[in-house]
Amino acid sequence: MSNETSASLGNLQRLLDIMAQLRDPQTGCPWDQQQTLQSLTRFTLEEAYEVVDAIEQNQPDEICDELGDLLFQIVFYAQLAQEKSWFNFDAIAGAAADKMVRRHPHVFSGTVVGTDQLQQQWEAIKAREKPAGADSLGLLADVPKGMPALMYAQKLQKRCAKVGFDWHAPEPVLDKVREELDEINQEISTRVVDEKRVEEEIGDALFAMVNLARHCNVDADSALRRASNKFARRFNGVEQLAAKQQTALSSLSPEQLDTLWRSVKKQEA
């Protein structure tokens, strides 16, 4: 074992020991003592998104720091489970290692598989791992409903596509998007607008857009994230231009704001 590997394992054990100390009933931290598996979930989601944000910012130090925070979440779950005599961190790592070896026979077992067959092999192995009777629950039963909406929609669509319930090209999906937009227009053009109907039609349009993204080999969540980041960057540019003019944004007309927005876009181009 190399010195570097030994040091890494030492840091991991140090982290596990720190977690155990934080949870100590007598000398631990009151906040950490109060946490449960359920209470931690929202923090785990926050940490995962902070990792994504650091990666998007391309900041190595921040990425390392945020990954550490995410790792600590896993260590926390492991400690809570160990206290219940369910499993520990070693069991988590062992299960992950076993799964990766099992799902990569072309790497660890000498099985020869073409590049174009890797996905099929992966899915076939995953299918064999399902508990007995899982299929009787339905194709979508194990898709987590707590996923972010865009990811959830994409996961549902991918799962249905495996059994052929899918469009075969982007063009008809684009037609579906146009159809859903027309239905939104119909709803908001009525004399008395039904907000629930508008919400439903907008939801259908968003679902269709996720489908279009998937057929264009685009991850909908990543695409929207980048679009949002672009908007935030450009709006910050609008604020800076207004500050140079010593003008408050709230005092500008929509036309003046649009002029600043176009100036920022022109500078980017």
GIURUR-V853554 format. One record per residue. N is the residue number from 1. RES is the residue in one small letter. SS is DSSP state (hx for helix, st for strand, lp for the rest). Layout:
n=N res=RES ss=SS
n=N res=RES ss=SS
//
This chain:
n=1 res=m ss=lp
n=2 res=s ss=lp
n=3 res=n ss=hx
n=4 res=e ss=hx
n=5 res=t ss=hx
n=6 res=s ss=hx
n=7 res=a ss=hx
n=8 res=s ss=hx
n=9 res=l ss=hx
n=10 res=g ss=hx
n=11 res=n ss=hx
n=12 res=l ss=hx
n=13 res=q ss=hx
n=14 res=r ss=hx
n=15 res=l ss=hx
n=16 res=l ss=hx
n=17 res=d ss=hx
n=18 res=i ss=hx
n=19 res=m ss=hx
n=20 res=a ss=hx
n=21 res=q ss=hx
n=22 res=l ss=hx
n=23 res=r ss=lp
n=24 res=d ss=lp
n=25 res=p ss=lp
n=26 res=q ss=lp
n=27 res=t ss=lp
n=28 res=g ss=lp
n=29 res=c ss=lp
n=30 res=p ss=hx
n=31 res=w ss=hx
n=32 res=d ss=hx
n=33 res=q ss=hx
n=34 res=q ss=hx
n=35 res=q ss=lp
n=36 res=t ss=lp
n=37 res=l ss=hx
n=38 res=q ss=hx
n=39 res=s ss=hx
n=40 res=l ss=hx
n=41 res=t ss=hx
n=42 res=r ss=hx
n=43 res=f ss=hx
n=44 res=t ss=hx
n=45 res=l ss=hx
n=46 res=e ss=hx
n=47 res=e ss=hx
n=48 res=a ss=hx
n=49 res=y ss=hx
n=50 res=e ss=hx
n=51 res=v ss=hx
n=52 res=v ss=hx
n=53 res=d ss=hx
n=54 res=a ss=hx
n=55 res=i ss=hx
n=56 res=e ss=hx
n=57 res=q ss=hx
n=58 res=n ss=lp
n=59 res=q ss=lp
n=60 res=p ss=hx
n=61 res=d ss=hx
n=62 res=e ss=hx
n=63 res=i ss=hx
n=64 res=c ss=hx
n=65 res=d ss=hx
n=66 res=e ss=hx
n=67 res=l ss=hx
n=68 res=g ss=hx
n=69 res=d ss=hx
n=70 res=l ss=hx
n=71 res=l ss=hx
n=72 res=f ss=hx
n=73 res=q ss=hx
n=74 res=i ss=hx
n=75 res=v ss=hx
n=76 res=f ss=hx
n=77 res=y ss=hx
n=78 res=a ss=hx
n=79 res=q ss=hx
n=80 res=l ss=hx
n=81 res=a ss=hx
n=82 res=q ss=hx
n=83 res=e ss=hx
n=84 res=k ss=lp
n=85 res=s ss=lp
n=86 res=w ss=lp
n=87 res=f ss=lp
n=88 res=n ss=lp
n=89 res=f ss=hx
n=90 res=d ss=hx
n=91 res=a ss=hx
n=92 res=i ss=hx
n=93 res=a ss=hx
n=94 res=g ss=hx
n=95 res=a ss=hx
n=96 res=a ss=hx
n=97 res=a ss=hx
n=98 res=d ss=hx
n=99 res=k ss=hx
n=100 res=m ss=hx
n=101 res=v ss=hx
n=102 res=r ss=hx
n=103 res=r ss=hx
n=104 res=h ss=lp
n=105 res=p ss=hx
n=106 res=h ss=hx
n=107 res=v ss=hx
n=108 res=f ss=hx
n=109 res=s ss=lp
n=110 res=g ss=lp
n=111 res=t ss=lp
n=112 res=v ss=lp
n=113 res=v ss=lp
n=114 res=g ss=lp
n=115 res=t ss=hx
n=116 res=d ss=hx
n=117 res=q ss=hx
n=118 res=l ss=hx
n=119 res=q ss=hx
n=120 res=q ss=hx
n=121 res=q ss=hx
n=122 res=w ss=hx
n=123 res=e ss=hx
n=124 res=a ss=hx
n=125 res=i ss=hx
n=126 res=k ss=hx
n=127 res=a ss=hx
n=128 res=r ss=hx
n=129 res=e ss=hx
n=130 res=k ss=lp
n=131 res=p ss=lp
n=132 res=a ss=lp
n=133 res=g ss=lp
n=134 res=a ss=hx
n=135 res=d ss=hx
n=136 res=s ss=hx
n=137 res=l ss=hx
n=138 res=g ss=lp
n=139 res=l ss=lp
n=140 res=l ss=lp
n=141 res=a ss=lp
n=142 res=d ss=lp
n=143 res=v ss=lp
n=144 res=p ss=lp
n=145 res=k ss=lp
n=146 res=g ss=lp
n=147 res=m ss=lp
n=148 res=p ss=lp
n=149 res=a ss=hx
n=150 res=l ss=hx
n=151 res=m ss=hx
n=152 res=y ss=hx
n=153 res=a ss=hx
n=154 res=q ss=hx
n=155 res=k ss=hx
n=156 res=l ss=hx
n=157 res=q ss=hx
n=158 res=k ss=hx
n=159 res=r ss=hx
n=160 res=c ss=hx
n=161 res=a ss=hx
n=162 res=k ss=lp
n=163 res=v ss=lp
n=164 res=g ss=lp
n=165 res=f ss=lp
n=166 res=d ss=lp
n=167 res=w ss=lp
n=168 res=h ss=lp
n=169 res=a ss=lp
n=170 res=p ss=hx
n=171 res=e ss=hx
n=172 res=p ss=hx
n=173 res=v ss=hx
n=174 res=l ss=hx
n=175 res=d ss=hx
n=176 res=k ss=hx
n=177 res=v ss=hx
n=178 res=r ss=hx
n=179 res=e ss=hx
n=180 res=e ss=hx
n=181 res=l ss=hx
n=182 res=d ss=hx
n=183 res=e ss=hx
n=184 res=i ss=hx
n=185 res=n ss=hx
n=186 res=q ss=hx
n=187 res=e ss=hx
n=188 res=i ss=hx
n=189 res=s ss=lp
n=190 res=t ss=lp
n=191 res=r ss=lp
n=192 res=v ss=lp
n=193 res=v ss=lp
n=194 res=d ss=lp
n=195 res=e ss=hx
n=196 res=k ss=hx
n=197 res=r ss=hx
n=198 res=v ss=hx
n=199 res=e ss=hx
n=200 res=e ss=hx
n=201 res=e ss=hx
n=202 res=i ss=hx
n=203 res=g ss=hx
n=204 res=d ss=hx
n=205 res=a ss=hx
n=206 res=l ss=hx
n=207 res=f ss=hx
n=208 res=a ss=hx
n=209 res=m ss=hx
n=210 res=v ss=hx
n=211 res=n ss=hx
n=212 res=l ss=hx
n=213 res=a ss=hx
n=214 res=r ss=hx
n=215 res=h ss=hx
n=216 res=c ss=lp
n=217 res=n ss=lp
n=218 res=v ss=lp
n=219 res=d ss=lp
n=220 res=a ss=hx
n=221 res=d ss=hx
n=222 res=s ss=hx
n=223 res=a ss=hx
n=224 res=l ss=hx
n=225 res=r ss=hx
n=226 res=r ss=hx
n=227 res=a ss=hx
n=228 res=s ss=hx
n=229 res=n ss=hx
n=230 res=k ss=hx
n=231 res=f ss=hx
n=232 res=a ss=hx
n=233 res=r ss=hx
n=234 res=r ss=hx
n=235 res=f ss=hx
n=236 res=n ss=hx
n=237 res=g ss=hx
n=238 res=v ss=hx
n=239 res=e ss=hx
n=240 res=q ss=hx
n=241 res=l ss=hx
n=242 res=a ss=hx
n=243 res=a ss=hx
n=244 res=k ss=hx
n=245 res=q ss=lp
n=246 res=q ss=lp
n=247 res=t ss=lp
n=248 res=a ss=lp
n=249 res=l ss=hx
n=250 res=s ss=hx
n=251 res=s ss=hx
n=252 res=l ss=lp
n=253 res=s ss=lp
n=254 res=p ss=hx
n=255 res=e ss=hx
n=256 res=q ss=hx
n=257 res=l ss=hx
n=258 res=d ss=hx
n=259 res=t ss=hx
n=260 res=l ss=hx
n=261 res=w ss=hx
n=262 res=r ss=hx
n=263 res=s ss=hx
n=264 res=v ss=hx
n=265 res=k ss=hx
n=266 res=k ss=hx
n=267 res=q ss=hx
n=268 res=e ss=hx
n=269 res=a ss=lp
//
